[in-house]
Amino acid sequence: MYNFLSLNLNCPHCGHSLMDPETLVDNEISILLHIDIAKKKGDINLSSIYGSYNYICSVETPKDELAVFSCPHCGKDVNTKEECNVCKASMVTLIMDMGGKINFCSRSGCKNHNVEFEDLNNALRKMYQEFGYQSVHTHDEVIEELIEEPVNEEQEILETGAFLYAYCPHCRRSLIESDMLKLKLVKEKNETGFILLSPYLNVFSSKSTVFLAEGKPVGDLRCYHCDKSLMVSDKNCELCGSPVAAISISARSKLIDFYICSKKGCRWHGLSEDDIHDIKLEDSIEW
C-alpha cells in the first residue's frame, strides 16, 4: 500500500531475527549486525527499507573498506564466498521471512544488492497480504488554480493514512511520482540526490538515493521540476528546532502550506497559522 517494502530478516545460521525495534533507520525498525571494518569492531543498524542505503554504525566505515558482518546472536559470519559482480568483494546473505534471501556487498560504498526468492508466487502473495496491492492515485500534473468552495464551519480533520496530494508551491507541479512524495536533495559539497517520503499522513517511511545520517538535517530540499528551494527561512521545527521545508497539499478545494522537518528521523510536521484553525491533522505532531 505504501510503496515501501520493509524487509524482515533472519540469520542464515541460527535463524534468529536480526530486527532491532529499538533503533529506527528511515523511521522503520532496523537490521542489527556486528561489523568488523578497518580493524575496528562495532554494531551497525541497516535500513530495512529495500533500496535504501542508510544506516547507523558505532564505528567509522571508510569508503572502499571491506567489512565482515556477523550475527549478534550466534556470532557467526554472514559474509559468503560469492563475489560482488561490481567490485569483487564478498557478498553478505540474510534470510527473508517471506522466503528467499537478500544479498548485499560487503565493501563500504558499494550499492550492489539483490533479492532471491525461493518461490516468487508465494513471496508475492505474502507481500500483498502484508502490504496490500499498490494503489495508484491519479492527480493533476499542474494545478493552475483551485476555487475554494463553501465548507462546514467545523474544523476539518485530515485522517491518519490519508493520501496527501502534494505540489510545488513555486511551479505548482505535482511532487507525487509512483505514489511517493519525491523531493530533490542538495547536501553539503553540492552532493545531490532524491528523497522519497510516504505521501500518506502519519506514515513515516522514507528512503533516499544518497546516504543520510540519522538525527541531522539532510540539507536543501528542492522541487525536482523547477529546482527552487522549498526551505522556509522564518519557521523552524516545533519539535527539534531544525530548518523546515514547505510544500503545498490540496485540502478543501484549495492549496495549503504543509511543513516538514528537514532533520533525518524527526517526525514533526505542521500547518500554517492561517490553516491550523480550519484543519487538524489527526494524531499529528509529527511527519
C-alpha positions as a Markdown table, in Angstrom:
| # | Residue | x | y | z |
|---|---|---|---|---|
| 1 | Met | 0.0 | 0.0 | 0.0 |
| 2 | Tyr | 2.7 | 2.4 | 0.9 |
| 3 | Asn | 5.2 | 1.5 | -1.8 |
| 4 | Phe | 8.0 | 0.8 | 0.7 |
| 5 | Leu | 8.9 | -2.8 | 1.1 |
| 6 | Ser | 10.2 | -3.4 | 4.6 |
| 7 | Leu | 12.4 | -6.5 | 5.0 |
| 8 | Asn | 12.2 | -8.8 | 8.0 |
| 9 | Leu | 15.5 | -10.7 | 8.0 |
| 10 | Asn | 17.0 | -13.6 | 9.9 |
| 11 | Cys | 20.4 | -15.1 | 10.5 |
| 12 | Pro | 21.2 | -17.8 | 7.9 |
| 13 | His | 23.0 | -19.9 | 10.6 |
| 14 | Cys | 20.9 | -19.8 | 13.8 |
| 15 | Gly | 17.6 | -18.5 | 12.3 |
| 16 | His | 17.2 | -15.7 | 14.9 |
| 17 | Ser | 15.6 | -12.5 | 13.9 |
| 18 | Leu | 18.0 | -9.6 | 13.1 |
| 19 | Met | 15.4 | -6.9 | 13.5 |
| 20 | Asp | 16.0 | -4.2 | 16.1 |
| 21 | Pro | 12.8 | -2.5 | 17.2 |
| 22 | Glu | 14.7 | -0.1 | 19.5 |
| 23 | Thr | 16.7 | 1.6 | 16.7 |
| 24 | Leu | 14.9 | 3.2 | 13.8 |
| 25 | Val | 16.5 | 3.9 | 10.4 |
| 26 | Asp | 14.4 | 5.6 | 7.8 |
| 27 | Asn | 11.7 | 5.7 | 10.5 |
| 28 | Glu | 11.4 | 1.9 | 10.4 |
| 29 | Ile | 12.7 | -1.0 | 12.6 |
| 30 | Ser | 16.3 | -1.6 | 11.5 |
| 31 | Ile | 18.5 | -4.7 | 10.9 |
| 32 | Leu | 21.2 | -5.2 | 13.6 |
| 33 | Leu | 24.5 | -6.8 | 12.7 |
| 34 | His | 28.0 | -6.9 | 14.2 |
| 35 | Ile | 30.6 | -5.3 | 11.9 |
| 36 | Asp | 34.4 | -5.6 | 11.7 |
| 37 | Ile | 35.9 | -2.9 | 9.4 |
| 38 | Ala | 39.2 | -1.1 | 9.2 |
| 39 | Lys | 40.5 | -3.0 | 12.3 |
| 40 | Lys | 37.5 | -1.8 | 14.4 |
| 41 | Lys | 34.6 | -3.7 | 15.7 |
| 42 | Gly | 31.1 | -2.4 | 16.5 |
| 43 | Asp | 27.4 | -2.6 | 15.7 |
| 44 | Ile | 25.6 | -1.5 | 12.6 |
| 45 | Asn | 21.9 | -0.9 | 12.1 |
| 46 | Leu | 20.9 | -1.1 | 8.4 |
| 47 | Ser | 17.8 | 0.3 | 6.9 |
| 48 | Ser | 15.1 | -2.4 | 6.5 |
| 49 | Ile | 13.6 | -0.4 | 3.5 |
| 50 | Tyr | 14.6 | -2.2 | 0.4 |
| 51 | Gly | 16.7 | 0.1 | -1.9 |
| 52 | Ser | 17.8 | 2.4 | 1.0 |
| 53 | Tyr | 21.5 | 2.7 | 1.8 |
| 54 | Asn | 21.1 | 4.5 | 5.1 |
| 55 | Tyr | 22.5 | 3.1 | 8.4 |
| 56 | Ile | 23.7 | 3.9 | 11.9 |
| 57 | Cys | 27.1 | 2.5 | 12.9 |
| 58 | Ser | 29.1 | 2.7 | 16.1 |
| 59 | Val | 32.4 | 2.8 | 14.3 |
| 60 | Glu | 33.5 | 4.7 | 11.1 |
| 61 | Thr | 33.0 | 2.9 | 7.8 |
| 62 | Pro | 35.7 | 4.3 | 5.4 |
| 63 | Lys | 34.7 | 4.2 | 1.8 |
| 64 | Asp | 36.0 | 1.2 | -0.2 |
| 65 | Glu | 37.0 | -0.7 | 3.0 |
| 66 | Leu | 35.9 | -4.4 | 3.3 |
| 67 | Ala | 33.7 | -5.3 | 6.2 |
| 68 | Val | 32.9 | -8.6 | 7.9 |
| 69 | Phe | 29.4 | -8.9 | 9.2 |
| 70 | Ser | 28.2 | -11.3 | 11.8 |
| 71 | Cys | 25.1 | -12.3 | 13.7 |
| 72 | Pro | 24.6 | -10.7 | 17.1 |
| 73 | His | 23.0 | -13.9 | 18.4 |
| 74 | Cys | 25.3 | -16.8 | 17.3 |
| 75 | Gly | 28.4 | -14.7 | 16.3 |
| 76 | Lys | 28.9 | -16.5 | 13.0 |
| 77 | Asp | 29.9 | -14.5 | 9.9 |
| 78 | Val | 27.3 | -13.9 | 7.3 |
| 79 | Asn | 29.7 | -13.0 | 4.6 |
| 80 | Thr | 29.8 | -15.6 | 1.8 |
| 81 | Lys | 32.2 | -16.9 | -0.8 |
| 82 | Glu | 30.0 | -15.3 | -3.6 |
| 83 | Glu | 31.7 | -12.3 | -5.2 |
| 84 | Cys | 30.1 | -9.0 | -5.9 |
| 85 | Asn | 29.8 | -8.6 | -9.7 |
| 86 | Val | 30.6 | -4.9 | -9.4 |
| 87 | Cys | 33.7 | -4.7 | -7.1 |
| 88 | Lys | 34.6 | -8.4 | -6.5 |
| 89 | Ala | 34.2 | -8.1 | -2.7 |
| 90 | Ser | 32.3 | -10.9 | -0.8 |
| 91 | Met | 28.5 | -10.7 | -0.7 |
| 92 | Val | 26.6 | -10.9 | 2.6 |
| 93 | Thr | 23.5 | -13.1 | 2.7 |
| 94 | Leu | 20.5 | -12.8 | 5.1 |
| 95 | Ile | 17.3 | -14.8 | 5.1 |
| 96 | Met | 13.9 | -13.2 | 4.5 |
| 97 | Asp | 10.8 | -14.1 | 6.5 |
| 98 | Met | 8.7 | -14.3 | 3.3 |
| 99 | Gly | 11.0 | -16.9 | 1.8 |
| 100 | Gly | 14.3 | -16.3 | -0.1 |
| 101 | Lys | 17.3 | -14.2 | 0.7 |
| 102 | Ile | 18.8 | -10.8 | 0.3 |
| 103 | Asn | 22.4 | -10.3 | -0.8 |
| 104 | Phe | 24.4 | -7.1 | -0.4 |
| 105 | Cys | 28.1 | -6.2 | -1.0 |
| 106 | Ser | 30.4 | -6.1 | 2.0 |
| 107 | Arg | 32.5 | -3.2 | 0.6 |
| 108 | Ser | 31.7 | 0.2 | 2.1 |
| 109 | Gly | 30.1 | 2.4 | -0.5 |
| 110 | Cys | 29.2 | -0.3 | -3.0 |
| 111 | Lys | 25.5 | -0.3 | -3.6 |
| 112 | Asn | 25.2 | -3.7 | -5.2 |
| 113 | His | 22.4 | -5.8 | -3.7 |
| 114 | Asn | 19.7 | -8.2 | -4.9 |
| 115 | Val | 16.9 | -10.3 | -3.7 |
| 116 | Glu | 16.4 | -14.0 | -4.5 |
| 117 | Phe | 13.0 | -15.7 | -3.9 |
| 118 | Glu | 12.6 | -19.4 | -3.4 |
| 119 | Asp | 9.0 | -19.3 | -4.6 |
| 120 | Leu | 8.2 | -16.0 | -6.3 |
| 121 | Asn | 4.4 | -16.6 | -6.3 |
| 122 | Asn | 4.4 | -17.4 | -2.6 |
| 123 | Ala | 6.5 | -14.3 | -1.8 |
| 124 | Leu | 4.3 | -12.0 | -3.8 |
| 125 | Arg | 1.2 | -13.4 | -2.1 |
| 126 | Lys | 2.7 | -12.7 | 1.3 |
| 127 | Met | 3.7 | -9.2 | 0.2 |
| 128 | Tyr | 0.2 | -8.5 | -1.0 |
| 129 | Gln | -1.3 | -9.9 | 2.3 |
| 130 | Glu | 1.0 | -7.7 | 4.4 |
| 131 | Phe | 1.2 | -4.5 | 2.4 |
| 132 | Gly | -1.9 | -4.6 | 0.2 |
| 133 | Tyr | -1.9 | -4.0 | -3.6 |
| 134 | Gln | -0.2 | -0.9 | -4.7 |
| 135 | Ser | -2.6 | 1.9 | -5.1 |
| 136 | Val | -2.5 | 4.3 | -8.0 |
| 137 | His | -3.6 | 7.8 | -7.2 |
| 138 | Thr | -4.5 | 10.0 | -10.2 |
| 139 | His | -3.7 | 13.7 | -9.8 |
| 140 | Asp | -3.3 | 16.7 | -12.0 |
| 141 | Glu | 0.3 | 17.3 | -13.1 |
| 142 | Val | 0.0 | 21.0 | -12.7 |
| 143 | Ile | -2.5 | 22.9 | -10.6 |
| 144 | Glu | -3.3 | 26.2 | -12.2 |
| 145 | Glu | -5.9 | 27.4 | -9.7 |
| 146 | Leu | -8.2 | 25.9 | -7.2 |
| 147 | Ile | -11.6 | 27.5 | -6.4 |
| 148 | Glu | -12.5 | 27.4 | -2.8 |
| 149 | Glu | -15.9 | 26.1 | -2.1 |
| 150 | Pro | -18.2 | 26.8 | 0.9 |
| 151 | Val | -17.3 | 24.5 | 3.8 |
| 152 | Asn | -18.7 | 23.4 | 7.1 |
| 153 | Glu | -17.7 | 25.8 | 9.9 |
| 154 | Glu | -16.4 | 22.8 | 12.0 |
| 155 | Gln | -12.7 | 22.1 | 11.9 |
| 156 | Glu | -11.8 | 19.6 | 9.1 |
| 157 | Ile | -9.7 | 16.6 | 10.1 |
| 158 | Leu | -7.2 | 15.0 | 7.8 |
| 159 | Glu | -7.2 | 11.4 | 9.0 |
| 160 | Thr | -4.2 | 9.2 | 9.5 |
| 161 | Gly | -3.5 | 7.3 | 6.3 |
| 162 | Ala | -5.0 | 10.0 | 4.1 |
| 163 | Phe | -3.1 | 10.4 | 0.8 |
| 164 | Leu | -1.6 | 13.9 | 0.6 |
| 165 | Tyr | -1.7 | 15.3 | -3.0 |
| 166 | Ala | 1.4 | 17.4 | -2.9 |
| 167 | Tyr | 2.5 | 20.2 | -5.2 |
| 168 | Cys | 5.4 | 22.6 | -5.5 |
| 169 | Pro | 4.5 | 26.0 | -4.1 |
| 170 | His | 6.5 | 27.7 | -6.9 |
| 171 | Cys | 5.7 | 25.9 | -10.2 |
| 172 | Arg | 2.6 | 24.1 | -8.8 |
| 173 | Arg | 3.6 | 20.9 | -10.5 |
| 174 | Ser | 2.8 | 17.6 | -8.7 |
| 175 | Leu | 5.5 | 16.2 | -6.3 |
| 176 | Ile | 4.0 | 12.7 | -6.4 |
| 177 | Glu | 5.7 | 10.1 | -8.5 |
| 178 | Ser | 4.7 | 6.4 | -8.4 |
| 179 | Asp | 2.7 | 7.1 | -5.3 |
| 180 | Met | 5.7 | 8.6 | -3.5 |
| 181 | Leu | 6.4 | 12.2 | -2.4 |
| 182 | Lys | 9.6 | 12.9 | -4.3 |
| 183 | Leu | 11.9 | 15.8 | -3.4 |
| 184 | Lys | 15.3 | 16.8 | -4.8 |
| 185 | Leu | 18.1 | 16.9 | -2.1 |
| 186 | Val | 21.2 | 19.0 | -2.2 |
| 187 | Lys | 23.7 | 18.1 | 0.6 |
| 188 | Glu | 27.0 | 19.7 | 1.6 |
| 189 | Lys | 29.6 | 20.0 | -1.1 |
| 190 | Asn | 26.7 | 20.1 | -3.7 |
| 191 | Glu | 26.1 | 16.3 | -3.5 |
| 192 | Thr | 22.7 | 15.8 | -5.0 |
| 193 | Gly | 20.1 | 13.0 | -4.9 |
| 194 | Phe | 16.4 | 12.4 | -4.2 |
| 195 | Ile | 14.5 | 11.6 | -1.1 |
| 196 | Leu | 11.2 | 9.7 | -1.3 |
| 197 | Leu | 8.7 | 10.1 | 1.5 |
| 198 | Ser | 5.4 | 8.3 | 2.1 |
| 199 | Pro | 2.6 | 10.6 | 1.0 |
| 200 | Tyr | 0.2 | 9.0 | 3.5 |
| 201 | Leu | -0.4 | 11.1 | 6.6 |
| 202 | Asn | 1.4 | 9.8 | 9.7 |
| 203 | Val | 3.2 | 7.0 | 7.7 |
| 204 | Phe | 6.8 | 7.9 | 8.2 |
| 205 | Ser | 8.7 | 5.6 | 5.8 |
| 206 | Ser | 11.3 | 7.2 | 3.7 |
| 207 | Lys | 14.3 | 6.3 | 1.5 |
| 208 | Ser | 16.9 | 8.2 | -0.4 |
| 209 | Thr | 19.3 | 7.8 | -3.3 |
| 210 | Val | 22.2 | 9.1 | -1.2 |
| 211 | Phe | 23.4 | 8.3 | 2.4 |
| 212 | Leu | 21.6 | 10.5 | 5.0 |
| 213 | Ala | 22.9 | 10.4 | 8.6 |
| 214 | Glu | 20.2 | 9.9 | 11.2 |
| 215 | Gly | 19.5 | 12.8 | 13.5 |
| 216 | Lys | 20.9 | 15.5 | 11.3 |
| 217 | Pro | 19.4 | 18.0 | 8.8 |
| 218 | Val | 19.5 | 16.5 | 5.3 |
| 219 | Gly | 20.3 | 19.7 | 3.5 |
| 220 | Asp | 18.4 | 21.8 | 1.0 |
| 221 | Leu | 15.1 | 20.3 | -0.2 |
| 222 | Arg | 14.0 | 21.4 | -3.6 |
| 223 | Cys | 11.3 | 20.8 | -6.2 |
| 224 | Tyr | 12.6 | 18.3 | -8.7 |
| 225 | His | 10.8 | 20.1 | -11.6 |
| 226 | Cys | 11.8 | 23.8 | -11.2 |
| 227 | Asp | 14.8 | 23.2 | -8.8 |
| 228 | Lys | 13.6 | 26.0 | -6.5 |
| 229 | Ser | 14.3 | 25.6 | -2.8 |
| 230 | Leu | 11.4 | 24.6 | -0.5 |
| 231 | Met | 13.1 | 25.6 | 2.7 |
| 232 | Val | 11.4 | 28.3 | 4.8 |
| 233 | Ser | 13.5 | 31.0 | 6.4 |
| 234 | Asp | 11.1 | 32.2 | 9.0 |
| 235 | Lys | 10.0 | 28.9 | 10.5 |
| 236 | Asn | 11.6 | 26.0 | 12.4 |
| 237 | Cys | 10.6 | 22.6 | 13.5 |
| 238 | Glu | 8.5 | 22.9 | 16.7 |
| 239 | Leu | 9.9 | 19.6 | 18.0 |
| 240 | Cys | 13.7 | 19.9 | 17.4 |
| 241 | Gly | 14.3 | 23.4 | 16.1 |
| 242 | Ser | 15.7 | 22.2 | 12.7 |
| 243 | Pro | 15.0 | 24.0 | 9.4 |
| 244 | Val | 11.8 | 23.1 | 7.7 |
| 245 | Ala | 10.6 | 22.8 | 4.1 |
| 246 | Ala | 7.1 | 23.8 | 2.9 |
| 247 | Ile | 5.1 | 22.0 | 0.2 |
| 248 | Ser | 1.5 | 22.6 | -0.9 |
| 249 | Ile | -1.2 | 20.0 | -0.3 |
| 250 | Ser | -4.8 | 20.1 | -1.6 |
| 251 | Ala | -7.5 | 20.3 | 1.0 |
| 252 | Arg | -10.9 | 21.9 | 1.0 |
| 253 | Ser | -10.5 | 22.6 | -2.7 |
| 254 | Lys | -7.5 | 24.8 | -2.2 |
| 255 | Leu | -3.8 | 24.5 | -1.7 |
| 256 | Ile | -2.5 | 24.9 | 1.9 |
| 257 | Asp | 1.0 | 25.1 | 3.3 |
| 258 | Phe | 2.4 | 21.9 | 4.8 |
| 259 | Tyr | 5.7 | 22.0 | 6.7 |
| 260 | Ile | 8.1 | 19.1 | 7.1 |
| 261 | Cys | 11.2 | 18.9 | 9.3 |
| 262 | Ser | 14.5 | 18.6 | 7.4 |
| 263 | Lys | 16.2 | 16.6 | 10.2 |
| 264 | Lys | 16.6 | 12.9 | 9.4 |
| 265 | Gly | 14.4 | 10.9 | 11.7 |
| 266 | Cys | 12.3 | 13.8 | 13.1 |
| 267 | Arg | 8.6 | 13.1 | 12.6 |
| 268 | Trp | 7.2 | 16.6 | 13.1 |
| 269 | His | 5.0 | 18.2 | 10.5 |
| 270 | Gly | 2.5 | 21.1 | 10.7 |
| 271 | Leu | 0.3 | 23.6 | 9.0 |
| 272 | Ser | 0.5 | 27.3 | 8.7 |
| 273 | Glu | -1.1 | 29.5 | 11.3 |
| 274 | Asp | -3.8 | 30.6 | 8.8 |
| 275 | Asp | -4.9 | 27.0 | 8.2 |
| 276 | Ile | -4.5 | 25.4 | 11.6 |
| 277 | His | -7.8 | 26.9 | 12.8 |
| 278 | Asp | -9.7 | 25.2 | 10.0 |
| 279 | Ile | -7.8 | 22.0 | 9.5 |
| 280 | Lys | -6.5 | 19.4 | 12.0 |
| 281 | Leu | -4.0 | 16.6 | 11.3 |
| 282 | Glu | -5.2 | 13.5 | 13.1 |
| 283 | Asp | -2.8 | 12.3 | 15.8 |
| 284 | Ser | -0.1 | 14.5 | 14.4 |
| 285 | Ile | 2.7 | 16.4 | 16.0 |
| 286 | Glu | 5.0 | 14.6 | 13.5 |
| 287 | Trp | 5.8 | 13.9 | 9.9 |
